[in-house]
């Protein structure tokens, strides 16, 4: 057991918003467990960047949507670390298309990664937080969960599900000293928006620009800190004032 370390687990932590969150929490003094599914190089680069900045962590490769893989990985993590203080559920994918033409597989894989992944990881981690009577869980939703977004019925459903689940769980564990919150980013500079016509989209954003991953990460850092000790069950939008 590494009892002297504060542990933060970040799913989908190898790139994009997850990478920024991992680095931000590392700066806050956490030992970061970076989960990723497939991109070995990105995960290694994130860990290297973290260590070059004087922080520490490790990478753990598993598919959050796979119950057996996730159970094995989380059991290993929780057996080695007794002091898991933070969980960030960031893993998610998109498979856009109009609902009437959407293949069942596109529906299932988006829901399974975001929502089943949330269940597979959060439940065993929460069971470790409960006896410690402390912890912070932050899940990364999306503006798509809060406003209509054409062509993203599966993504919107998955991200809205995170909000509903998080609010319910927050009411169950609040008296145990565990806080559960959601961050809902708008358009953020990541691979996920590389095909989006940004000039058109920027007109919809009052700040007239897309956000940076670091701007999301800093809100997550706040929600995981003692500065947010009386905040639970909330959804914080980071979207340049879109609504």
C-alpha positions as CSV (number, residue, x, y, z in Angstrom):
1,X,0.0,0.0,0.0
2,X,1.2,3.5,-0.9
3,X,-0.6,5.2,2.0
4,X,1.4,8.4,1.9
5,X,0.2,9.3,-1.6
6,X,-3.0,11.0,-2.6
7,X,-4.3,9.1,-5.6
8,X,-6.4,10.4,-8.5
9,X,-7.7,8.1,-11.3
10,X,-8.4,9.8,-14.6
11,X,-10.2,7.7,-17.3
12,X,-9.5,8.5,-20.9
13,X,-6.5,10.4,-19.6
14,X,-4.0,10.0,-22.4
15,X,-5.0,13.0,-24.5
16,X,-7.3,16.0,-25.0
17,X,-9.3,17.1,-22.0
18,X,-8.3,14.0,-20.0
19,X,-4.6,14.7,-20.5
20,X,-5.1,18.3,-19.3
21,X,-7.0,17.1,-16.3
22,X,-4.3,14.5,-15.4
23,X,-1.5,17.2,-15.7
24,X,-3.6,19.7,-13.7
25,X,-4.2,17.3,-10.8
26,X,-0.6,16.2,-10.9
27,X,0.3,19.8,-10.3
28,X,-2.1,19.8,-7.3
29,X,0.0,17.0,-5.7
30,X,-1.8,13.9,-6.7
31,X,-0.2,10.7,-7.9
32,X,-2.1,10.1,-11.2
33,X,-3.4,6.8,-12.5
34,X,-3.9,7.5,-16.2
35,X,-6.4,5.1,-17.8
36,X,-6.5,4.7,-21.6
37,X,-7.8,2.3,-24.1
38,X,-5.5,2.1,-27.1
39,X,-3.1,5.0,-27.8
40,X,0.1,3.8,-26.1
41,X,2.2,6.6,-27.4
42,X,-0.2,9.3,-26.2
43,X,-0.4,7.7,-22.7
44,X,3.4,7.5,-22.5
45,X,3.8,11.1,-23.6
46,X,1.3,12.3,-21.0
47,X,3.2,10.4,-18.3
48,X,6.5,11.7,-19.5
49,X,5.3,15.3,-19.5
50,X,4.0,14.8,-15.9
51,X,7.3,13.4,-14.7
52,X,9.3,16.1,-16.5
53,X,7.2,18.6,-14.4
54,X,8.2,16.9,-11.2
55,X,5.0,14.9,-10.6
56,X,4.4,11.2,-10.7
57,X,1.9,8.6,-11.9
58,X,1.4,5.6,-14.0
59,X,-0.6,4.4,-17.0
60,X,-3.1,1.6,-16.9
61,X,-4.5,0.3,-20.2
62,X,-8.1,-1.1,-20.1
63,X,-11.4,-0.5,-21.8
64,X,-13.8,1.1,-19.3
65,X,-16.8,-0.4,-21.2
66,X,-15.5,-4.0,-20.7
67,X,-16.8,-5.2,-17.3
68,X,-14.1,-7.8,-16.8
69,X,-11.2,-5.7,-17.9
70,X,-12.3,-2.8,-15.8
71,X,-12.9,-5.0,-12.7
72,X,-9.5,-6.5,-13.0
73,X,-7.7,-3.2,-13.4
74,X,-9.6,-1.4,-10.7
75,X,-9.1,-4.2,-8.2
76,X,-5.4,-4.1,-8.9
77,X,-5.4,-0.3,-8.4
78,X,-7.4,-0.4,-5.2
79,X,-5.3,-3.2,-3.8
80,X,-2.2,-1.1,-4.2
81,X,-3.5,2.2,-3.2
82,X,-5.7,2.7,-0.1
83,X,-5.9,6.5,-0.4
84,X,-7.9,7.1,-3.6
85,X,-9.2,10.6,-3.2
86,X,-10.3,11.6,-6.7
87,X,-11.9,9.9,-9.7
88,X,-12.5,11.7,-12.9
89,X,-14.7,9.9,-15.4
90,X,-13.6,11.4,-18.7
91,X,-13.6,8.4,-21.1
92,X,-16.1,8.8,-23.9
93,X,-16.4,8.5,-27.6
94,X,-18.6,10.0,-30.3
95,X,-20.3,8.3,-33.3
96,X,-22.4,11.0,-34.8
97,X,-25.3,10.6,-37.3
98,X,-29.0,11.4,-37.6
99,X,-31.0,9.2,-35.3
100,X,-33.2,7.6,-38.0
101,X,-30.0,6.4,-39.8
102,X,-28.0,5.4,-36.7
103,X,-26.8,1.8,-36.5
104,X,-27.5,0.0,-33.3
105,X,-23.8,-0.5,-32.8
106,X,-23.2,3.3,-32.9
107,X,-25.8,3.7,-30.2
108,X,-24.4,0.9,-28.0
109,X,-20.7,1.8,-28.2
110,X,-21.3,5.4,-27.2
111,X,-23.6,4.5,-24.3
112,X,-21.4,1.7,-23.2
113,X,-18.2,3.7,-23.1
114,X,-19.6,6.7,-21.3
115,X,-22.3,5.2,-19.1
116,X,-21.4,1.6,-18.6
117,X,-17.8,2.8,-18.2
118,X,-19.0,5.2,-15.5
119,X,-20.6,2.2,-13.6
120,X,-17.7,-0.1,-14.1
121,X,-15.2,2.3,-12.7
122,X,-17.1,4.4,-10.2
123,X,-18.8,1.7,-8.2
124,X,-15.6,-0.1,-7.1
125,X,-13.8,3.2,-6.5
126,X,-16.7,4.5,-4.5
127,X,-16.7,1.4,-2.3
128,X,-13.1,2.3,-1.4
129,X,-14.0,5.9,-0.7
130,X,-16.9,5.2,1.6
131,X,-14.9,3.7,4.5
132,X,-12.4,6.5,4.2
133,X,-15.3,9.0,4.4
134,X,-13.7,11.3,1.9
135,X,-13.4,11.7,-1.9
136,X,-14.3,13.7,-5.0
137,X,-15.8,12.3,-8.1
138,X,-16.1,14.5,-11.2
139,X,-17.6,13.3,-14.5
140,X,-17.1,15.0,-17.8
141,X,-20.4,15.6,-19.5
142,X,-21.0,18.0,-22.4
143,X,-23.0,21.0,-23.6
144,X,-24.7,18.3,-25.8
145,X,-26.4,17.0,-22.7
146,X,-28.0,20.4,-22.0
147,X,-29.0,21.8,-25.4
148,X,-30.3,20.2,-28.6
149,X,-27.4,19.0,-30.8
150,X,-28.4,17.6,-34.2
151,X,-26.8,14.3,-35.1
152,X,-25.8,13.4,-31.5
153,X,-28.7,11.6,-30.0
154,X,-26.4,8.8,-28.7
155,X,-23.7,11.2,-27.4
156,X,-26.3,13.5,-25.8
157,X,-28.1,10.6,-24.1
158,X,-24.8,9.3,-22.7
159,X,-23.6,12.6,-21.4
160,X,-27.1,13.5,-20.0
161,X,-27.0,10.1,-18.2
162,X,-23.8,11.1,-16.4
163,X,-25.6,14.1,-15.0
164,X,-28.6,12.1,-13.8
165,X,-26.4,9.3,-12.3
166,X,-24.1,11.8,-10.6
167,X,-26.9,13.8,-9.0
168,X,-28.5,10.6,-7.6
169,X,-25.2,9.3,-6.3
170,X,-24.3,12.6,-4.8
171,X,-27.4,12.5,-2.6
172,X,-26.5,9.0,-1.5
173,X,-22.9,9.7,-0.4
174,X,-22.9,13.4,0.7
175,X,-23.2,12.5,4.4
176,X,-20.1,10.2,4.0
177,X,-17.9,13.1,3.0
178,X,-17.9,12.3,-0.7
179,X,-18.7,14.9,-3.3
180,X,-20.0,14.0,-6.8
181,X,-20.1,16.7,-9.5
182,X,-20.2,17.1,-13.3
183,X,-18.3,19.4,-15.6
184,X,-20.0,20.1,-19.0
185,X,-17.6,21.5,-21.6
186,X,-18.7,23.2,-24.7
187,X,-16.5,23.2,-27.8
188,X,-12.9,22.5,-26.7
189,X,-9.8,22.3,-28.8
190,X,-9.4,18.5,-29.1
191,X,-9.3,15.8,-31.8
192,X,-13.1,15.4,-31.3
193,X,-13.8,18.7,-33.0
194,X,-11.2,18.5,-35.8
195,X,-13.9,18.2,-38.5
196,X,-16.2,20.8,-37.1
197,X,-16.6,24.0,-39.2
198,X,-15.3,26.3,-36.5
199,X,-15.9,29.6,-38.2
200,X,-19.6,28.8,-38.2
201,X,-19.6,27.5,-34.7
202,X,-17.8,30.4,-33.2
203,X,-20.8,32.6,-34.1
204,X,-22.9,30.6,-31.6
205,X,-20.4,31.2,-28.8
206,X,-20.6,34.5,-27.0
207,X,-16.9,34.5,-26.4
208,X,-16.4,33.8,-30.1
209,X,-13.7,31.2,-29.6
210,X,-13.4,27.5,-28.7
211,X,-12.1,26.6,-25.2
212,X,-8.8,25.1,-24.2
213,X,-8.5,21.7,-22.4
214,X,-6.7,23.5,-19.6
215,X,-9.7,25.7,-19.0
216,X,-11.8,22.6,-18.3
217,X,-9.0,21.0,-16.2
218,X,-8.8,24.0,-13.9
219,X,-12.5,23.7,-13.0
220,X,-12.0,19.9,-12.3
221,X,-9.1,20.8,-10.1
222,X,-11.2,23.2,-8.1
223,X,-14.1,20.7,-7.7
224,X,-11.6,18.1,-6.4
225,X,-10.1,20.5,-3.9
226,X,-11.1,21.5,-0.4
227,X,-12.1,24.9,-1.8
228,X,-15.1,23.1,-3.2
229,X,-15.9,21.4,0.1
230,X,-19.6,22.4,0.1
231,X,-20.3,21.7,-3.6
232,X,-21.9,18.4,-4.6
233,X,-24.5,17.3,-7.1
234,X,-23.8,20.3,-9.4
235,X,-23.2,20.7,-13.1
236,X,-20.6,23.3,-14.0
237,X,-20.7,24.4,-17.7
238,X,-17.4,25.5,-19.3
239,X,-18.6,26.7,-22.7
240,X,-17.8,30.4,-23.3
241,X,-21.3,31.6,-22.3
242,X,-23.3,29.5,-24.8
243,X,-26.4,29.6,-22.5
